[in-house]
Amino acid sequence: MSISNNNIVGCGSICIHSKVDGVWTPADLPNKEVWFKYATDIYNTDSPPTTTFPSPVGGNNQVSKWGDSSGNSVDATDTGSNYPTWDATENALDFAGTSDILELATNEIDITGEFSMFFRIKFDGGTIANTDVVTSDDGTHFFRFQNNKAIRMKIASGPLDFTWPSAMLGFTSYHTIGIIRDNSNDLRVYIDGVESNTGALQATQVYRVNNLEGGSDIFLKSLIITSHALSSTEQTNLETYLSTQ
């Protein structure tokens, strides 16, 4: 089946502007480091790659690249094996195993001071077992869901553990996850707009991202990182935008 532009959009075929009929999108956010946009610029492993799935040549749903929509060309590309796949039912990338990885084309994002990271995710397989979403190559930075549904971050040192009531995370619905570090180096984490009952934790070091990966099987629809702490209005707008995916 060929994916239509309603599902996979390449910048060469359709240009998505910052507002459509006055609707807010992440294109309105300043200081974007990277934006892996929902169902946009996702390429198969054919040579040359296209945005058609299953791929016309290989006949599979393997993903070789997720293009960056921030304008910074920080594309996420395959490592040559253990590809994530495009799931047409979920309209999401399926990171089905611990080795499914896309690497940032610029090698890494390093952020000193304020930053925000938000993504739209669903767990697959009925378990949450130390599921990494973003990591650094050397393992000193990661964002991870623990097997007890707590969230653990590591930013050069740590770890930083955030907890919620276990009912906050399930396996049947998508969740919007957000992380914000403000100008006081207070780090706060949110699930579907609800802040962790842990509150703020301090993290002063540079935050580094090299890879997108799946840990123990996740569907990932979108991910965006900015080098500033979102305002409350920006956070609400972004969470509303992601919740429609």
C-alpha positions as a Markdown table, in Angstrom:
| # | Residue | x | y | z |
|---|---|---|---|---|
| 1 | Met | 0.0 | 0.0 | 0.0 |
| 2 | Ser | 1.3 | 3.5 | -0.8 |
| 3 | Ile | 1.0 | 5.9 | 2.0 |
| 4 | Ser | -0.9 | 9.1 | 1.0 |
| 5 | Asn | 0.2 | 12.6 | 1.9 |
| 6 | Asn | -2.4 | 12.5 | 4.7 |
| 7 | Asn | -0.2 | 10.1 | 6.5 |
| 8 | Ile | 3.4 | 10.7 | 5.3 |
| 9 | Val | 4.3 | 14.2 | 4.2 |
| 10 | Gly | 7.6 | 15.1 | 2.6 |
| 11 | Cys | 8.7 | 18.7 | 2.5 |
| 12 | Gly | 9.1 | 18.3 | -1.3 |
| 13 | Ser | 5.4 | 17.6 | -1.8 |
| 14 | Ile | 3.5 | 19.6 | 0.8 |
| 15 | Cys | 4.6 | 22.6 | 2.9 |
| 16 | Ile | 3.1 | 22.8 | 6.3 |
| 17 | His | 3.1 | 26.4 | 7.5 |
| 18 | Ser | 3.1 | 27.4 | 11.1 |
| 19 | Lys | -0.7 | 27.9 | 11.3 |
| 20 | Val | -3.5 | 26.4 | 9.3 |
| 21 | Asp | -6.7 | 28.4 | 9.7 |
| 22 | Gly | -5.2 | 30.0 | 12.9 |
| 23 | Val | -4.4 | 26.6 | 14.5 |
| 24 | Trp | -1.2 | 26.6 | 16.7 |
| 25 | Thr | 1.5 | 24.1 | 15.8 |
| 26 | Pro | 5.1 | 23.6 | 17.1 |
| 27 | Ala | 6.3 | 25.7 | 14.1 |
| 28 | Asp | 5.3 | 28.7 | 16.3 |
| 29 | Leu | 7.8 | 27.7 | 19.0 |
| 30 | Pro | 11.1 | 29.5 | 19.2 |
| 31 | Asn | 14.5 | 27.9 | 19.9 |
| 32 | Lys | 13.7 | 24.5 | 18.4 |
| 33 | Glu | 16.7 | 22.1 | 18.4 |
| 34 | Val | 14.9 | 19.3 | 16.6 |
| 35 | Trp | 11.3 | 18.4 | 15.6 |
| 36 | Phe | 10.4 | 14.9 | 14.5 |
| 37 | Lys | 7.0 | 15.6 | 13.2 |
| 38 | Tyr | 4.0 | 13.3 | 13.2 |
| 39 | Ala | 3.8 | 11.2 | 10.0 |
| 40 | Thr | 6.2 | 13.6 | 8.2 |
| 41 | Asp | 9.5 | 13.0 | 6.3 |
| 42 | Ile | 9.7 | 9.3 | 7.2 |
| 43 | Tyr | 11.6 | 7.3 | 4.6 |
| 44 | Asn | 11.9 | 3.6 | 3.8 |
| 45 | Thr | 15.1 | 1.6 | 3.1 |
| 46 | Asp | 14.9 | 1.5 | -0.7 |
| 47 | Ser | 17.6 | 3.1 | -2.8 |
| 48 | Pro | 16.8 | 5.9 | -3.2 |
| 49 | Pro | 14.5 | 6.0 | -0.2 |
| 50 | Thr | 10.9 | 7.2 | -0.6 |
| 51 | Thr | 8.0 | 7.8 | 1.8 |
| 52 | Thr | 6.0 | 4.9 | 0.5 |
| 53 | Phe | 5.2 | 2.0 | 2.9 |
| 54 | Pro | 5.5 | -0.9 | 2.4 |
| 55 | Ser | 8.6 | 0.0 | 0.3 |
| 56 | Pro | 8.1 | -0.8 | -3.4 |
| 57 | Val | 11.5 | -2.5 | -3.7 |
| 58 | Gly | 12.1 | -4.2 | -0.4 |
| 59 | Gly | 8.4 | -4.8 | 0.4 |
| 60 | Asn | 9.0 | -4.0 | 4.1 |
| 61 | Asn | 8.2 | -1.2 | 6.5 |
| 62 | Gln | 11.7 | -0.5 | 7.7 |
| 63 | Val | 12.5 | 3.1 | 8.4 |
| 64 | Ser | 15.9 | 4.6 | 7.3 |
| 65 | Lys | 15.3 | 8.2 | 8.2 |
| 66 | Trp | 13.0 | 10.5 | 10.1 |
| 67 | Gly | 13.5 | 14.0 | 8.8 |
| 68 | Asp | 13.9 | 17.0 | 11.1 |
| 69 | Ser | 11.1 | 19.7 | 10.6 |
| 70 | Ser | 12.8 | 22.3 | 12.8 |
| 71 | Gly | 14.9 | 23.7 | 10.0 |
| 72 | Asn | 18.2 | 22.5 | 11.6 |
| 73 | Ser | 18.6 | 19.4 | 9.5 |
| 74 | Val | 19.1 | 17.2 | 12.6 |
| 75 | Asp | 17.7 | 14.1 | 10.8 |
| 76 | Ala | 17.5 | 10.8 | 12.6 |
| 77 | Thr | 19.0 | 8.0 | 10.5 |
| 78 | Asp | 19.3 | 4.2 | 10.7 |
| 79 | Thr | 22.5 | 2.5 | 11.9 |
| 80 | Gly | 22.4 | -0.1 | 9.1 |
| 81 | Ser | 20.6 | -2.8 | 11.1 |
| 82 | Asn | 17.7 | -3.2 | 13.6 |
| 83 | Tyr | 15.5 | -0.7 | 11.9 |
| 84 | Pro | 12.3 | 0.7 | 13.5 |
| 85 | Thr | 9.3 | 0.2 | 11.3 |
| 86 | Trp | 6.4 | 2.2 | 10.1 |
| 87 | Asp | 3.1 | 1.0 | 11.5 |
| 88 | Ala | 0.2 | 2.1 | 9.3 |
| 89 | Thr | -2.4 | 1.2 | 11.8 |
| 90 | Glu | -0.9 | 3.2 | 14.6 |
| 91 | Asn | 0.5 | 5.9 | 12.3 |
| 92 | Ala | 3.7 | 5.8 | 14.3 |
| 93 | Leu | 7.2 | 4.5 | 14.3 |
| 94 | Asp | 7.4 | 1.1 | 16.0 |
| 95 | Phe | 10.6 | 0.6 | 18.0 |
| 96 | Ala | 10.0 | -3.1 | 18.6 |
| 97 | Gly | 13.3 | -4.2 | 20.2 |
| 98 | Thr | 16.1 | -3.0 | 22.4 |
| 99 | Ser | 18.4 | -2.5 | 19.4 |
| 100 | Asp | 16.0 | -0.5 | 17.2 |
| 101 | Ile | 17.8 | 2.9 | 17.0 |
| 102 | Leu | 17.8 | 6.0 | 14.9 |
| 103 | Glu | 20.9 | 8.2 | 15.3 |
| 104 | Leu | 21.0 | 12.0 | 15.0 |
| 105 | Ala | 22.7 | 13.1 | 11.8 |
| 106 | Thr | 24.6 | 15.8 | 13.5 |
| 107 | Asn | 25.9 | 13.2 | 16.1 |
| 108 | Glu | 24.4 | 15.0 | 19.1 |
| 109 | Ile | 22.4 | 17.8 | 20.6 |
| 110 | Asp | 24.0 | 19.4 | 23.6 |
| 111 | Ile | 22.0 | 21.9 | 25.7 |
| 112 | Thr | 23.3 | 24.1 | 28.5 |
| 113 | Gly | 20.7 | 25.6 | 30.8 |
| 114 | Glu | 17.0 | 25.7 | 29.9 |
| 115 | Phe | 15.4 | 23.1 | 27.7 |
| 116 | Ser | 12.1 | 21.3 | 27.0 |
| 117 | Met | 11.5 | 17.9 | 25.4 |
| 118 | Phe | 8.0 | 16.6 | 24.6 |
| 119 | Phe | 6.9 | 13.4 | 22.8 |
| 120 | Arg | 3.9 | 11.3 | 22.1 |
| 121 | Ile | 4.3 | 7.6 | 23.0 |
| 122 | Lys | 2.4 | 4.4 | 23.4 |
| 123 | Phe | 3.7 | 1.2 | 25.0 |
| 124 | Asp | 3.4 | -2.1 | 23.1 |
| 125 | Gly | 3.7 | -5.7 | 24.4 |
| 126 | Gly | 2.0 | -5.2 | 27.8 |
| 127 | Thr | 5.2 | -4.5 | 29.8 |
| 128 | Ile | 7.3 | -1.5 | 30.7 |
| 129 | Ala | 10.8 | -2.7 | 31.5 |
| 130 | Asn | 13.6 | -0.1 | 31.5 |
| 131 | Thr | 12.3 | 1.4 | 28.3 |
| 132 | Asp | 14.7 | 4.1 | 26.9 |
| 133 | Val | 13.3 | 6.7 | 24.6 |
| 134 | Val | 16.3 | 9.0 | 24.0 |
| 135 | Thr | 20.0 | 8.3 | 25.0 |
| 136 | Ser | 23.5 | 9.5 | 24.5 |
| 137 | Asp | 26.1 | 7.3 | 22.9 |
| 138 | Asp | 28.1 | 6.9 | 26.1 |
| 139 | Gly | 25.1 | 6.1 | 28.3 |
| 140 | Thr | 25.6 | 9.1 | 30.6 |
| 141 | His | 22.3 | 10.7 | 29.4 |
| 142 | Phe | 19.0 | 9.0 | 29.0 |
| 143 | Phe | 15.2 | 9.2 | 29.5 |
| 144 | Arg | 13.8 | 5.9 | 30.6 |
| 145 | Phe | 10.6 | 4.3 | 31.8 |
| 146 | Gln | 11.3 | 2.0 | 34.7 |
| 147 | Asn | 9.6 | -1.4 | 35.1 |
| 148 | Asn | 7.6 | 0.2 | 38.0 |
| 149 | Lys | 6.3 | 2.9 | 35.7 |
| 150 | Ala | 8.5 | 5.5 | 37.3 |
| 151 | Ile | 10.6 | 7.8 | 35.0 |
| 152 | Arg | 14.3 | 7.9 | 35.4 |
| 153 | Met | 16.5 | 10.5 | 33.8 |
| 154 | Lys | 20.3 | 10.8 | 33.8 |
| 155 | Ile | 22.0 | 14.0 | 32.8 |
| 156 | Ala | 25.8 | 13.3 | 33.1 |
| 157 | Ser | 25.2 | 12.3 | 36.7 |
| 158 | Gly | 22.2 | 11.1 | 38.6 |
| 159 | Pro | 20.0 | 9.2 | 38.4 |
| 160 | Leu | 16.9 | 11.5 | 38.7 |
| 161 | Asp | 13.8 | 9.6 | 39.5 |
| 162 | Phe | 10.2 | 10.8 | 39.1 |
| 163 | Thr | 7.1 | 9.0 | 40.2 |
| 164 | Trp | 3.4 | 9.0 | 39.5 |
| 165 | Pro | 0.4 | 6.9 | 40.6 |
| 166 | Ser | 0.8 | 3.7 | 38.5 |
| 167 | Ala | -2.5 | 4.4 | 36.8 |
| 168 | Met | -1.0 | 7.3 | 34.9 |
| 169 | Leu | 0.6 | 5.0 | 32.4 |
| 170 | Gly | -1.2 | 2.3 | 30.5 |
| 171 | Phe | -0.9 | 0.1 | 27.4 |
| 172 | Thr | -4.1 | 1.0 | 25.4 |
| 173 | Ser | -3.6 | 4.8 | 25.0 |
| 174 | Tyr | -1.0 | 7.2 | 23.8 |
| 175 | His | 0.6 | 9.5 | 26.4 |
| 176 | Thr | 2.2 | 13.0 | 26.0 |
| 177 | Ile | 5.4 | 13.1 | 28.0 |
| 178 | Gly | 7.1 | 16.4 | 28.8 |
| 179 | Ile | 10.4 | 17.5 | 30.5 |
| 180 | Ile | 11.2 | 21.1 | 31.2 |
| 181 | Arg | 14.3 | 22.5 | 32.8 |
| 182 | Asp | 14.0 | 26.2 | 33.8 |
| 183 | Asn | 16.6 | 28.9 | 34.4 |
| 184 | Ser | 17.1 | 27.8 | 38.0 |
| 185 | Asn | 18.0 | 24.3 | 36.7 |
| 186 | Asp | 14.8 | 22.8 | 38.2 |
| 187 | Leu | 13.8 | 19.8 | 36.1 |
| 188 | Arg | 10.1 | 18.9 | 36.0 |
| 189 | Val | 8.4 | 16.0 | 34.2 |
| 190 | Tyr | 4.8 | 15.7 | 33.0 |
| 191 | Ile | 2.5 | 12.9 | 31.8 |
| 192 | Asp | -0.5 | 14.1 | 29.9 |
| 193 | Gly | -0.1 | 17.5 | 31.6 |
| 194 | Val | 0.2 | 16.2 | 35.2 |
| 195 | Glu | 3.4 | 16.9 | 36.9 |
| 196 | Ser | 5.2 | 14.2 | 38.8 |
| 197 | Asn | 4.4 | 14.0 | 42.5 |
| 198 | Thr | 8.2 | 14.1 | 43.0 |
| 199 | Gly | 8.2 | 17.8 | 42.1 |
| 200 | Ala | 11.3 | 19.5 | 40.8 |
| 201 | Leu | 14.8 | 17.9 | 40.9 |
| 202 | Gln | 18.0 | 19.8 | 40.2 |
| 203 | Ala | 20.2 | 19.0 | 37.2 |
| 204 | Thr | 22.9 | 21.6 | 36.2 |
| 205 | Gln | 24.9 | 19.7 | 33.6 |
| 206 | Val | 24.7 | 19.9 | 29.8 |
| 207 | Tyr | 21.9 | 17.7 | 28.5 |
| 208 | Arg | 22.9 | 15.4 | 25.5 |
| 209 | Val | 20.8 | 13.5 | 23.0 |
| 210 | Asn | 22.4 | 11.2 | 20.4 |
| 211 | Asn | 19.7 | 8.5 | 19.7 |
| 212 | Leu | 16.1 | 7.7 | 19.5 |
| 213 | Glu | 15.5 | 4.1 | 20.6 |
| 214 | Gly | 12.8 | 1.8 | 21.7 |
| 215 | Gly | 13.8 | -0.1 | 24.7 |
| 216 | Ser | 11.2 | -2.8 | 25.2 |
| 217 | Asp | 8.7 | -1.9 | 22.4 |
| 218 | Ile | 7.1 | 1.6 | 21.9 |
| 219 | Phe | 5.2 | 3.4 | 19.3 |
| 220 | Leu | 6.5 | 7.0 | 18.8 |
| 221 | Lys | 4.5 | 9.6 | 17.0 |
| 222 | Ser | 6.4 | 12.9 | 17.6 |
| 223 | Leu | 9.3 | 14.3 | 19.5 |
| 224 | Ile | 10.4 | 17.9 | 19.9 |
| 225 | Ile | 13.2 | 19.6 | 21.8 |
| 226 | Thr | 13.7 | 23.3 | 22.4 |
| 227 | Ser | 16.6 | 25.1 | 24.1 |
| 228 | His | 14.3 | 27.1 | 26.3 |
| 229 | Ala | 11.8 | 26.3 | 29.1 |
| 230 | Leu | 8.3 | 26.4 | 27.6 |
| 231 | Ser | 6.0 | 29.0 | 29.1 |
| 232 | Ser | 2.7 | 27.7 | 30.6 |
| 233 | Thr | 0.9 | 28.8 | 27.4 |
| 234 | Glu | 3.4 | 27.1 | 25.1 |
| 235 | Gln | 3.2 | 23.9 | 27.2 |
| 236 | Thr | -0.6 | 23.9 | 27.0 |
| 237 | Asn | -0.5 | 24.5 | 23.3 |
| 238 | Leu | 2.0 | 21.8 | 22.7 |
| 239 | Glu | 0.3 | 19.2 | 24.8 |
| 240 | Thr | -3.0 | 20.0 | 23.1 |
| 241 | Tyr | -1.4 | 19.7 | 19.7 |
| 242 | Leu | 0.2 | 16.4 | 20.5 |
| 243 | Ser | -3.0 | 15.0 | 22.1 |
| 244 | Thr | -4.7 | 15.0 | 18.7 |
| 245 | Gln | -2.2 | 12.5 | 17.2 |
